[in-house]
Amino acid sequence: MDIYIYRLKFKGPTHFGDTGIELENVTERVSSDTLFSALINTVNILYGQEKTNTLLKDFIESPPFIISSLFLYSGDTFYLPRPLFDGQLKEELKRELGKELKKIIWLSDKMFLKWISGDELDENDLEIMKSNLENYKNAYTIEVRPRVSLDRATQNSNLYHCGYVYFKKNAGLYGFVAFKDSNTVELFQNILINLGEIGLGGEKTYGSGMFKVIDFKKIENVFDKIFKTNLSQFVLLSLYHPSSSEISFLKEGIVAYETVRKKGWITSGRNALPLKRKSVGFFVEGSVVNWRPIGCLIDVSPNNGPYNALNHKVFRYGYAFTAPFGG
């Protein structure tokens, strides 16, 4: 598969909902399942339901492309999730730092390469990681705005708050996409460009999530080294839901992991529906496994709902995008 990297420059604020029930909970990145749903909705808007069904059928049988989650970039630095396995760290360093080390959840691309290569890391490397983490935090700001809603019948007001992420001038999000062949490269680019005009994430009514694709090219330099290193284990750069045939690998195959359960409301094209999709669990980015995971699309269609409210199935993306790992 040919792997491409692309960068998104946002035109204004973004609203990517984080874990929780309140609108002020936002995050600065986008998970692969959320991105895929946005891409599929864009296909629905551009090409209609028939084209959407055909593309989903392709993904169920043999995905034409695999996507990673979207991560932060700032200037020339690209950040990646820290692998959850830390066996190459000196034991005395882990004992000494403890909780401080756990706070370092993002690595620069160059430090990520060193981490997955299995090289022993020392105090100097830790200082570099801490410095990179500070730069990461300075690449965006979060603003919480007050909002008021009015009851239709009584006109009583209700105060609530909504969170927005603003990326600094030289910062934004980037992702990877691996194509099975060259036939779908142009299609993916077209979908991505149009998604930028529609908006990614929530609060699109207020202009949130609109972006411009400023880069789209095959990987090179440090990323070429990251993805083309021949190592025996793999680290996730996307969310991952095992297929039924992979369940037997989990007991012995998971090296280090965390999980998350995702749920939410259904959007079909431009329509937000009063229906909740089924919740589903994932292994998160940074989890390490000792086989090449594949994953699947998960049917999260609700069992029941208002008559004719939904005339198609709803899927959640659980295919694994990985980098080799040798720690």
Residue frames as qw, qx, qy, qz and C-alpha x, y, z in Angstrom:
[[0.000, 0.886, 0.464, 0.000, 0.00, 0.00, 0.00],
 [0.356, 0.421, -0.036, 0.833, 1.15, 3.56, -0.78],
 [0.349, -0.667, -0.502, 0.426, 0.98, 5.79, 2.29],
 [0.184, 0.634, 0.151, 0.736, 0.17, 9.50, 1.92],
 [0.291, -0.439, -0.486, 0.697, 0.30, 12.28, 4.49],
 [0.049, 0.670, 0.389, 0.630, -2.01, 15.30, 4.37],
 [0.223, -0.201, -0.442, 0.845, -2.30, 18.47, 6.43],
 [0.075, -0.761, -0.586, -0.266, -5.43, 20.45, 7.28],
 [0.188, 0.036, -0.219, 0.957, -5.37, 24.19, 8.01],
 [0.057, -0.661, -0.737, 0.132, -8.53, 25.28, 9.81],
 [0.135, 0.555, 0.254, 0.781, -10.18, 28.56, 8.85],
 [0.390, -0.599, 0.106, -0.691, -11.68, 29.19, 12.29],
 [0.442, -0.379, 0.680, -0.445, -12.57, 27.38, 15.51],
 [0.516, 0.027, -0.822, -0.238, -13.29, 23.65, 15.77],
 [0.633, -0.318, 0.390, -0.588, -15.59, 21.67, 18.03],
 [0.607, 0.149, -0.776, -0.077, -14.48, 18.05, 18.39],
 [0.709, -0.542, 0.034, -0.450, -16.45, 16.56, 21.26],
 [0.199, 0.391, -0.840, 0.320, -14.52, 14.81, 24.02],
 [0.421, -0.277, -0.858, 0.095, -15.68, 12.21, 26.52],
 [0.011, 0.254, 0.515, -0.819, -18.51, 13.57, 28.64],
 [0.165, 0.645, 0.744, 0.063, -22.04, 14.88, 28.26],
 [0.024, -0.851, -0.177, 0.494, -21.38, 18.60, 28.25],
 [0.617, 0.748, 0.142, 0.198, -20.68, 20.68, 25.13],
 [0.078, -0.937, 0.340, -0.008, -17.68, 22.38, 26.74],
 [0.720, -0.349, 0.567, 0.193, -15.73, 19.09, 26.63],
 [0.678, 0.717, -0.122, -0.108, -13.62, 19.34, 23.47],
 [0.781, -0.300, 0.366, 0.408, -10.38, 17.88, 22.19],
 [0.090, 0.770, -0.349, -0.527, -7.73, 19.11, 19.75],
 [0.020, -0.280, 0.876, 0.392, -7.65, 15.95, 17.61],
 [0.765, 0.162, -0.067, -0.620, -10.02, 13.69, 15.69],
 [0.565, -0.197, 0.801, -0.022, -10.23, 9.91, 16.03],
 [0.011, -0.141, 0.809, 0.570, -10.34, 7.70, 12.94],
 [0.107, 0.467, 0.878, -0.003, -13.95, 6.58, 13.45],
 [0.110, 0.771, 0.307, -0.547, -15.17, 10.19, 13.60],
 [0.020, 0.527, -0.476, -0.704, -13.15, 11.14, 10.51],
 [0.088, 0.079, 0.917, 0.382, -14.46, 8.18, 8.53],
 [0.142, 0.640, 0.723, -0.217, -18.08, 9.02, 9.40],
 [0.096, 0.757, 0.010, -0.647, -17.49, 12.59, 8.22],
 [0.029, -0.332, 0.713, 0.617, -16.00, 11.33, 4.95],
 [0.111, 0.309, 0.929, 0.171, -18.93, 8.97, 4.35],
 [0.140, 0.747, 0.498, -0.419, -21.45, 11.74, 5.05],
 [0.050, 0.635, -0.308, -0.707, -19.60, 13.89, 2.53],
 [0.070, -0.032, 0.884, 0.462, -19.90, 11.11, -0.07],
 [0.136, 0.564, 0.802, -0.140, -23.64, 10.97, 0.67],
 [0.112, 0.786, 0.178, -0.581, -23.99, 14.72, 0.11],
 [0.027, 0.554, -0.525, -0.646, -21.85, 14.78, -3.06],
 [0.183, 0.189, -0.857, -0.442, -22.80, 11.54, -4.81],
 [0.726, -0.157, -0.189, -0.642, -25.98, 10.25, -3.14],
 [0.751, -0.344, 0.463, -0.322, -26.99, 7.15, -1.23],
 [0.960, 0.279, -0.012, -0.030, -26.22, 4.62, -4.00],
 [0.510, 0.638, -0.443, 0.370, -22.54, 5.65, -4.24],
 [0.335, -0.595, 0.539, -0.493, -22.33, 5.66, -0.44],
 [0.915, -0.126, 0.281, -0.261, -23.71, 2.12, -0.21],
 [0.862, 0.445, -0.195, 0.144, -21.23, 0.92, -2.86],
 [0.227, 0.680, -0.524, 0.461, -18.29, 2.45, -1.00],
 [0.576, -0.459, 0.498, -0.458, -19.41, 0.96, 2.32],
 [0.983, 0.101, 0.085, -0.126, -19.76, -2.45, 0.67],
 [0.648, 0.581, -0.387, 0.306, -16.17, -2.14, -0.59],
 [0.106, -0.631, 0.567, -0.518, -15.00, -1.36, 2.94],
 [0.831, -0.253, 0.341, -0.360, -16.81, -4.36, 4.38],
 [0.967, 0.248, 0.026, 0.046, -15.26, -6.70, 1.81],
 [0.755, -0.002, 0.047, 0.654, -11.80, -5.16, 1.20],
 [0.102, -0.886, -0.155, 0.425, -11.10, -1.53, 2.18],
 [0.622, 0.682, 0.098, 0.371, -9.85, 0.59, -0.77],
 [0.272, 0.593, -0.366, 0.664, -7.97, 2.76, 1.72],
 [0.636, -0.501, -0.503, 0.303, -7.15, 2.82, 5.44],
 [0.033, 0.810, -0.061, 0.583, -7.02, 6.04, 7.48],
 [0.441, -0.075, -0.602, 0.662, -5.29, 7.05, 10.69],
 [0.204, -0.832, -0.436, 0.278, -6.66, 9.40, 13.30],
 [0.300, 0.807, 0.010, 0.509, -5.91, 13.11, 12.87],
 [0.673, -0.451, -0.239, 0.535, -3.04, 14.40, 15.02],
 [0.067, -0.967, -0.034, 0.242, -1.58, 17.81, 15.76],
 [0.701, 0.246, 0.053, 0.667, 1.21, 19.45, 13.78],
 [0.176, -0.948, -0.074, 0.256, 2.91, 22.72, 14.69],
 [0.046, 0.806, -0.486, -0.334, 5.31, 24.24, 12.20],
 [0.542, 0.446, -0.689, -0.178, 7.60, 21.45, 10.99],
 [0.110, -0.207, 0.902, -0.364, 6.90, 19.19, 13.98],
 [0.683, -0.149, -0.480, -0.530, 4.37, 16.38, 13.67],
 [0.357, -0.354, 0.690, -0.521, 3.11, 14.78, 16.87],
 [0.652, -0.017, -0.708, -0.271, 2.23, 11.12, 17.36],
 [0.759, -0.554, 0.027, -0.341, 0.79, 9.20, 20.33],
 [0.095, -0.589, 0.780, -0.191, 3.39, 7.78, 22.71],
 [0.677, 0.002, -0.718, -0.162, 3.39, 3.96, 22.49],
 [0.686, -0.592, 0.070, -0.417, 1.99, 2.51, 25.70],
 [0.948, -0.151, -0.101, 0.263, 4.85, 0.02, 26.01],
 [0.004, 0.940, -0.298, 0.165, 7.90, 1.59, 27.69],
 [0.958, -0.224, 0.052, 0.172, 10.23, -1.40, 28.04],
 [0.693, 0.420, -0.082, 0.580, 13.17, 0.47, 26.51],
 [0.166, -0.852, 0.162, -0.469, 13.20, 3.06, 29.30],
 [0.344, 0.287, -0.745, 0.494, 15.74, 2.55, 32.05],
 [0.528, -0.509, -0.680, 0.007, 14.10, 1.03, 35.12],
 [0.380, -0.377, -0.384, 0.752, 15.59, 3.59, 37.49],
 [0.043, -0.057, -0.214, -0.974, 14.27, 6.35, 35.25],
 [0.446, -0.419, -0.615, -0.498, 10.75, 4.92, 35.38],
 [0.542, -0.488, -0.601, 0.325, 10.90, 4.55, 39.18],
 [0.300, -0.226, -0.179, 0.910, 12.23, 8.08, 39.61],
 [0.135, -0.044, -0.267, -0.953, 9.75, 9.83, 37.33],
 [0.160, 0.343, 0.866, -0.326, 6.62, 7.75, 37.80],
 [0.281, 0.743, 0.554, -0.250, 3.56, 9.95, 37.21],
 [0.039, 0.736, -0.228, -0.636, 5.58, 12.61, 35.37],
 [0.142, -0.188, 0.831, 0.505, 6.35, 10.12, 32.61],
 [0.244, 0.478, 0.844, -0.005, 2.65, 9.25, 32.22],
 [0.178, 0.787, 0.214, -0.551, 1.88, 12.89, 31.42],
 [0.037, 0.504, -0.582, -0.637, 3.98, 12.63, 28.24],
 [0.672, 0.331, 0.639, -0.174, 1.33, 11.25, 25.89],
 [0.623, 0.777, 0.083, -0.028, 2.56, 12.93, 22.67],
 [0.644, -0.358, 0.376, 0.561, 5.94, 12.57, 20.94],
 [0.279, 0.723, -0.317, -0.547, 7.48, 14.49, 18.08],
 [0.892, 0.397, -0.139, -0.167, 7.95, 12.49, 14.88],
 [0.435, 0.596, -0.630, 0.244, 11.72, 12.15, 15.47],
 [0.295, -0.373, 0.730, -0.491, 11.29, 11.03, 19.09],
 [0.870, 0.104, 0.220, -0.430, 8.54, 8.62, 18.02],
 [0.770, 0.488, -0.411, -0.022, 10.97, 7.04, 15.56],
 [0.154, 0.504, -0.751, 0.398, 13.55, 6.60, 18.32],
 [0.588, -0.207, 0.540, -0.565, 10.94, 5.13, 20.67],
 [0.920, 0.206, 0.095, -0.318, 9.65, 2.50, 18.23],
 [0.596, 0.582, -0.550, 0.062, 13.18, 1.56, 17.16],
 [0.902, -0.330, -0.267, 0.083, 13.80, 0.08, 20.60],
 [0.445, 0.457, -0.383, 0.668, 16.76, 2.30, 21.47],
 [0.490, -0.497, -0.562, 0.444, 17.28, 2.78, 25.20],
 [0.003, 0.822, 0.162, 0.547, 16.07, 6.19, 26.30],
 [0.530, -0.160, -0.464, 0.691, 17.73, 8.29, 29.00],
 [0.153, -0.678, -0.394, 0.601, 17.30, 11.57, 30.93],
 [0.061, -0.319, 0.322, 0.889, 18.23, 13.72, 27.92],
 [0.114, -0.263, -0.794, -0.536, 15.52, 12.09, 25.83],
 [0.193, -0.641, -0.709, 0.219, 13.02, 12.73, 28.59],
 [0.123, -0.564, -0.104, 0.810, 13.89, 16.44, 28.65],
 [0.046, 0.072, -0.584, -0.807, 13.35, 16.60, 24.89],
 [0.184, -0.443, -0.845, -0.237, 9.96, 14.90, 25.30],
 [0.189, -0.662, -0.517, 0.509, 8.94, 17.33, 28.05],
 [0.057, -0.414, 0.180, 0.891, 9.94, 20.28, 25.86],
 [0.106, -0.125, -0.754, -0.635, 7.97, 18.87, 22.92],
 [0.174, -0.568, -0.800, 0.084, 4.93, 18.45, 25.17],
 [0.099, -0.620, -0.249, 0.737, 5.06, 22.14, 26.14],
 [0.051, 0.235, -0.479, -0.844, 5.25, 23.11, 22.47],
 [0.116, -0.336, -0.886, -0.298, 2.28, 20.83, 21.84],
 [0.137, -0.662, -0.640, 0.365, 0.16, 22.59, 24.47],
 [0.070, -0.582, 0.002, 0.810, 1.10, 26.01, 23.06],
 [0.110, 0.025, 0.709, 0.696, -0.07, 25.12, 19.54],
 [0.266, -0.511, -0.634, -0.516, -3.77, 25.69, 20.34],
 [0.141, -0.081, 0.497, -0.853, -6.13, 27.34, 22.81],
 [0.166, -0.459, -0.867, -0.103, -9.55, 26.34, 24.14],
 [0.191, -0.134, 0.109, -0.966, -12.35, 28.87, 24.53],
 [0.049, -0.433, -0.888, 0.146, -15.58, 28.19, 26.41],
 [0.147, -0.212, -0.199, -0.945, -18.50, 30.38, 25.30],
 [0.290, 0.265, 0.697, -0.600, -21.76, 30.90, 27.19],
 [0.185, -0.182, -0.693, -0.673, -24.94, 30.10, 25.29],
 [0.398, 0.147, 0.513, -0.746, -28.65, 30.54, 25.99],
 [0.115, -0.218, -0.868, -0.431, -31.48, 28.32, 24.77],
 [0.412, -0.019, 0.192, -0.891, -35.16, 29.27, 24.93],
 [0.305, 0.235, 0.909, -0.161, -38.03, 26.91, 25.67],
 [0.028, -0.230, -0.626, -0.744, -40.46, 26.99, 22.73],
 [0.305, -0.631, -0.689, -0.184, -43.57, 26.90, 24.87],
 [0.435, -0.789, -0.339, 0.272, -42.67, 29.05, 27.89],
 [0.362, 0.825, -0.123, 0.417, -39.74, 31.09, 26.49],
 [0.659, -0.725, 0.183, 0.085, -37.82, 30.27, 29.68],
 [0.411, 0.767, -0.487, 0.077, -34.06, 30.61, 29.19],
 [0.936, -0.308, 0.101, 0.136, -31.42, 27.98, 29.94],
 [0.063, 0.877, -0.470, -0.071, -27.72, 28.85, 30.21],
 [0.956, -0.070, 0.206, 0.198, -25.12, 26.38, 28.94],
 [0.136, -0.795, 0.457, 0.375, -21.54, 26.51, 27.67],
 [0.900, 0.420, 0.101, 0.058, -19.82, 25.29, 24.52],
 [0.542, -0.590, 0.395, 0.449, -16.11, 24.67, 23.96],
 [0.675, 0.737, -0.032, 0.012, -14.06, 25.58, 20.88],
 [0.739, -0.320, 0.274, 0.526, -10.47, 24.86, 19.88],
 [0.357, 0.921, -0.112, -0.106, -8.42, 27.49, 18.06],
 [0.872, 0.013, 0.119, 0.475, -5.20, 26.37, 16.37],
 [0.252, -0.734, 0.167, 0.608, -2.30, 28.80, 16.28],
 [0.417, 0.742, -0.226, -0.474, -1.19, 30.30, 12.96],
 [0.324, 0.526, -0.759, -0.205, 1.29, 27.55, 12.02],
 [0.245, -0.093, 0.928, -0.263, -0.66, 24.64, 13.54],
 [0.707, 0.105, -0.213, -0.666, -3.46, 22.29, 12.52],
 [0.809, -0.127, 0.544, -0.184, -4.19, 18.60, 12.09],
 [0.361, 0.497, -0.697, -0.371, -2.66, 15.97, 9.83],
 [0.854, -0.059, 0.439, -0.274, -3.33, 12.34, 9.03],
 [0.107, -0.340, 0.855, 0.376, -2.18, 9.33, 7.04],
 [0.823, 0.300, 0.183, -0.446, -4.05, 7.35, 4.42],
 [0.285, -0.316, 0.853, 0.303, -2.87, 4.09, 2.84],
 [0.684, 0.396, -0.119, -0.601, -4.32, 3.18, -0.57],
 [0.825, 0.009, 0.564, 0.030, -4.73, -0.37, -1.85],
 [0.578, 0.292, 0.468, 0.601, -4.17, 0.97, -5.37],
 [0.166, -0.135, 0.085, 0.973, -4.08, 4.31, -7.18],
 [0.065, -0.479, -0.706, -0.517, -7.73, 4.19, -8.30],
 [0.340, -0.787, -0.515, -0.012, -9.13, 5.85, -5.17],
 [0.463, -0.206, -0.155, 0.848, -6.45, 8.52, -4.55],
 [0.026, -0.238, -0.260, -0.936, -8.30, 11.20, -6.52],
 [0.481, -0.570, -0.566, -0.350, -11.64, 10.21, -4.98],
 [0.590, -0.507, -0.439, 0.449, -10.25, 10.54, -1.45],
 [0.299, -0.069, -0.007, 0.952, -8.72, 13.94, -2.24],
 [0.200, -0.390, -0.422, -0.794, -12.03, 15.18, -3.65],
 [0.569, -0.602, -0.555, -0.075, -13.97, 13.96, -0.61],
 [0.557, -0.377, -0.314, 0.670, -11.45, 15.57, 1.75],
 [0.147, 0.108, 0.137, 0.974, -11.53, 18.93, -0.06],
 [0.371, -0.483, -0.459, -0.646, -15.34, 19.00, 0.02],
 [0.616, -0.526, -0.540, 0.229, -15.37, 17.98, 3.68],
 [0.393, -0.146, -0.181, 0.890, -13.31, 21.10, 4.32],
 [0.157, -0.262, -0.258, -0.917, -16.12, 23.21, 2.85],
 [0.598, -0.495, -0.540, -0.324, -18.81, 21.38, 4.84],
 [0.296, -0.672, 0.429, -0.526, -16.90, 21.33, 8.11],
 [0.628, 0.041, -0.760, 0.162, -15.51, 18.61, 10.38],
 [0.202, -0.113, -0.707, 0.668, -16.91, 18.03, 13.87],
 [0.071, -0.700, -0.695, 0.152, -19.77, 19.78, 15.63],
 [0.067, -0.760, -0.196, 0.616, -21.13, 23.33, 15.68],
 [0.411, 0.156, 0.551, 0.709, -20.94, 23.61, 11.88],
 [0.057, 0.848, 0.510, 0.136, -23.96, 25.96, 11.98],
 [0.253, -0.935, 0.022, 0.247, -21.61, 28.52, 13.52],
 [0.482, 0.812, -0.328, 0.020, -18.85, 27.94, 10.95],
 [0.520, -0.607, 0.601, -0.020, -16.75, 25.54, 13.02],
 [0.778, -0.078, 0.612, 0.117, -14.54, 22.85, 11.51],
 [0.667, 0.743, 0.058, -0.020, -14.00, 24.33, 8.04],
 [0.565, -0.554, 0.440, 0.424, -10.51, 23.74, 6.67],
 [0.570, 0.729, -0.307, -0.224, -8.24, 23.83, 3.64],
 [0.949, -0.073, 0.183, 0.247, -6.08, 20.89, 2.56],
 [0.058, 0.934, -0.309, -0.171, -2.61, 22.44, 2.33],
 [0.008, 0.551, -0.823, -0.136, -0.57, 19.31, 1.69],
 [0.921, 0.081, 0.278, -0.260, -1.19, 15.87, 0.20],
 [0.437, 0.663, -0.602, -0.081, 1.82, 13.74, -0.76],
 [0.905, -0.032, -0.415, 0.094, 3.52, 10.39, -0.30],
 [0.646, -0.749, 0.093, 0.112, 5.41, 9.99, 2.96],
 [0.649, 0.571, -0.293, 0.409, 9.12, 10.81, 2.98],
 [0.076, 0.627, -0.509, 0.585, 12.07, 11.46, 5.30],
 [0.205, -0.270, 0.773, -0.537, 11.28, 10.54, 8.94],
 [0.765, 0.102, 0.305, -0.558, 7.86, 9.03, 8.16],
 [0.756, 0.419, -0.471, -0.176, 9.40, 6.86, 5.45],
 [0.241, 0.364, -0.825, 0.359, 11.71, 5.48, 8.14],
 [0.473, -0.124, 0.570, -0.660, 8.85, 5.04, 10.61],
 [0.826, 0.211, 0.175, -0.492, 6.58, 3.03, 8.32],
 [0.805, 0.460, -0.365, -0.090, 9.18, 1.08, 6.38],
 [0.111, -0.547, 0.780, -0.283, 11.20, -0.24, 9.31],
 [0.727, -0.024, -0.650, -0.217, 11.03, -4.03, 9.54],
 [0.168, -0.314, 0.698, -0.621, 9.97, -4.71, 13.14],
 [0.211, -0.130, -0.968, -0.043, 7.98, -7.52, 14.73],
 [0.023, -0.556, -0.713, 0.427, 5.30, -5.61, 16.64],
 [0.087, 0.532, 0.432, 0.723, 2.86, -2.81, 15.77],
 [0.066, -0.350, -0.464, 0.811, 1.60, 0.37, 17.42],
 [0.203, 0.702, 0.673, 0.116, -1.87, 1.74, 16.62],
 [0.119, -0.111, 0.073, 0.984, -2.25, 5.14, 14.97],
 [0.456, -0.251, -0.381, -0.765, -6.02, 4.79, 14.77],
 [0.659, -0.176, 0.495, -0.539, -8.79, 3.33, 16.86],
 [0.324, 0.228, -0.884, -0.249, -9.13, -0.42, 16.36],
 [0.763, -0.084, 0.347, -0.539, -12.05, -2.83, 16.76],
 [0.210, -0.268, 0.920, 0.197, -11.07, -6.49, 16.23],
 [0.654, 0.094, -0.465, -0.590, -12.94, -8.55, 13.67],
 [0.901, -0.256, 0.132, -0.323, -14.46, -11.85, 14.79],
 [0.920, 0.245, -0.231, 0.200, -11.49, -13.76, 13.37],
 [0.345, 0.575, -0.438, 0.599, -9.05, -11.71, 15.47],
 [0.635, -0.644, 0.079, -0.420, -10.64, -12.31, 18.87],
 [0.965, -0.184, -0.100, 0.155, -8.46, -15.37, 19.46],
 [0.609, 0.418, -0.227, 0.635, -5.29, -13.24, 19.13],
 [0.201, -0.829, 0.038, -0.520, -6.20, -10.81, 21.90],
 [0.804, -0.594, -0.012, -0.004, -5.28, -12.81, 24.99],
 [0.801, -0.251, 0.189, 0.510, -1.67, -13.43, 23.97],
 [0.548, 0.481, 0.288, 0.621, -1.29, -10.74, 21.32],
 [0.089, -0.937, -0.101, -0.322, -1.90, -7.51, 23.23],
 [0.617, 0.144, -0.389, 0.669, 1.34, -6.09, 24.65],
 [0.134, -0.316, -0.401, 0.850, 0.09, -2.77, 26.11],
 [0.047, -0.476, -0.632, -0.609, -3.28, -1.14, 25.59],
 [0.192, 0.260, 0.469, -0.822, -6.07, 1.16, 26.66],
 [0.091, 0.446, 0.823, 0.341, -9.68, 1.05, 25.51],
 [0.196, 0.172, 0.147, -0.954, -12.47, 3.55, 24.94],
 [0.247, 0.489, 0.836, 0.010, -16.20, 3.16, 24.37],
 [0.040, 0.089, -0.249, -0.964, -17.78, 5.43, 21.76],
 [0.153, 0.593, 0.789, -0.043, -21.44, 6.35, 21.35],
 [0.001, -0.308, 0.037, 0.951, -23.46, 9.26, 20.06],
 [0.543, 0.566, 0.338, -0.520, -26.21, 10.56, 17.80],
 [0.610, 0.239, 0.636, 0.408, -26.67, 9.64, 14.14],
 [0.208, 0.679, -0.129, -0.692, -26.11, 12.06, 11.28],
 [0.642, 0.303, 0.655, 0.260, -27.16, 11.07, 7.76],
 [0.383, 0.604, 0.319, 0.622, -25.89, 13.43, 5.07],
 [0.049, 0.407, -0.145, 0.901, -26.87, 16.92, 6.24],
 [0.626, -0.515, -0.253, -0.528, -29.57, 15.60, 8.58],
 [0.004, 0.276, -0.790, 0.548, -29.05, 15.17, 12.32],
 [0.606, -0.290, -0.625, -0.398, -31.47, 12.45, 13.45],
 [0.526, -0.540, 0.342, -0.562, -33.09, 11.92, 16.88],
 [0.983, -0.035, -0.171, -0.058, -31.47, 8.47, 17.04],
 [0.342, -0.739, 0.581, -0.002, -28.54, 7.15, 19.03],
 [0.702, 0.377, -0.598, -0.082, -26.20, 4.60, 17.52],
 [0.919, -0.347, -0.174, 0.071, -25.14, 1.54, 19.50],
 [0.258, -0.856, 0.447, 0.019, -22.05, 2.02, 21.65],
 [0.934, 0.272, -0.166, 0.160, -18.90, 0.17, 20.62],
 [0.608, -0.710, 0.245, 0.256, -15.48, -0.39, 22.18],
 [0.653, 0.699, -0.221, 0.191, -12.07, 0.30, 20.63],
 [0.747, -0.303, -0.016, 0.592, -8.40, -0.12, 21.40],
 [0.054, 0.972, 0.048, -0.222, -6.93, 3.40, 21.39],
 [0.555, 0.744, -0.257, 0.267, -4.03, 4.98, 19.54],
 [0.087, -0.715, 0.612, -0.326, -0.68, 4.05, 21.09],
 [0.880, -0.207, 0.370, -0.212, -1.71, 0.48, 21.96],
 [0.142, 0.582, -0.773, -0.208, 0.93, -2.10, 21.04],
 [0.932, 0.051, 0.240, -0.266, 0.25, -5.60, 19.65],
 [0.344, -0.482, 0.745, 0.307, 2.48, -8.41, 18.41],
 [0.475, 0.317, 0.755, 0.322, 0.54, -9.23, 15.23],
 [0.003, -0.018, -0.314, -0.949, -0.61, -7.07, 12.34],
 [0.284, 0.449, 0.692, -0.489, -4.20, -6.12, 13.29],
 [0.109, 0.300, 0.662, 0.679, -6.82, -5.61, 10.60],
 [0.206, 0.266, 0.392, -0.856, -10.13, -4.61, 12.20],
 [0.117, 0.445, 0.837, 0.296, -13.55, -4.16, 10.61],
 [0.273, -0.308, -0.126, -0.903, -16.58, -1.95, 10.10],
 [0.004, -0.215, -0.868, 0.448, -19.04, -2.32, 12.97],
 [0.237, -0.519, -0.588, -0.574, -22.80, -2.18, 12.43],
 [0.109, -0.160, -0.577, 0.794, -24.09, 0.24, 15.09],
 [0.309, -0.336, -0.456, -0.764, -27.59, 0.71, 13.66],
 [0.380, -0.138, 0.548, -0.732, -30.24, 1.18, 16.36],
 [0.112, 0.175, 0.978, 0.013, -32.66, -1.69, 16.86],
 [0.066, 0.725, 0.681, 0.085, -35.68, 0.58, 16.76],
 [0.158, -0.239, -0.037, 0.957, -36.64, 4.19, 16.30],
 [0.427, 0.522, 0.218, -0.705, -39.26, 6.51, 14.79],
 [0.727, 0.415, 0.542, 0.067, -40.87, 5.11, 11.64],
 [0.621, 0.667, 0.202, 0.359, -38.86, 5.90, 8.48],
 [0.252, -0.939, 0.166, 0.166, -36.42, 8.07, 10.44],
 [0.219, -0.606, 0.703, 0.302, -33.51, 5.97, 9.12],
 [0.871, 0.396, 0.040, -0.287, -33.57, 4.12, 5.79],
 [0.681, 0.515, -0.493, 0.166, -30.02, 2.69, 5.84],
 [0.848, -0.354, -0.263, 0.294, -27.59, 0.93, 8.15],
 [0.091, -0.944, 0.265, -0.174, -25.06, 2.83, 10.26],
 [0.906, 0.058, -0.233, 0.349, -21.44, 1.70, 10.50],
 [0.333, -0.906, 0.252, 0.073, -18.51, 2.73, 12.68],
 [0.635, 0.629, -0.429, 0.132, -14.93, 2.52, 11.42],
 [0.740, -0.602, 0.297, -0.044, -12.68, 0.09, 13.29],
 [0.873, 0.381, -0.117, 0.280, -9.87, -0.74, 10.85],
 [0.645, -0.643, 0.095, 0.402, -6.36, -0.51, 12.25],
 [0.491, 0.804, -0.199, 0.270, -3.73, 1.88, 10.91],
 [0.816, -0.527, 0.068, 0.227, -0.37, 0.85, 12.37],
 [0.277, 0.824, -0.486, 0.091, 3.32, 1.62, 12.45],
 [0.821, 0.077, -0.518, 0.226, 5.98, -1.03, 13.09],
 [0.447, -0.790, 0.264, -0.325, 7.19, -1.24, 16.69],
 [0.795, 0.205, -0.517, 0.242, 10.32, -2.87, 18.10],
 [0.220, -0.690, 0.406, -0.557, 10.48, -1.62, 21.68]]
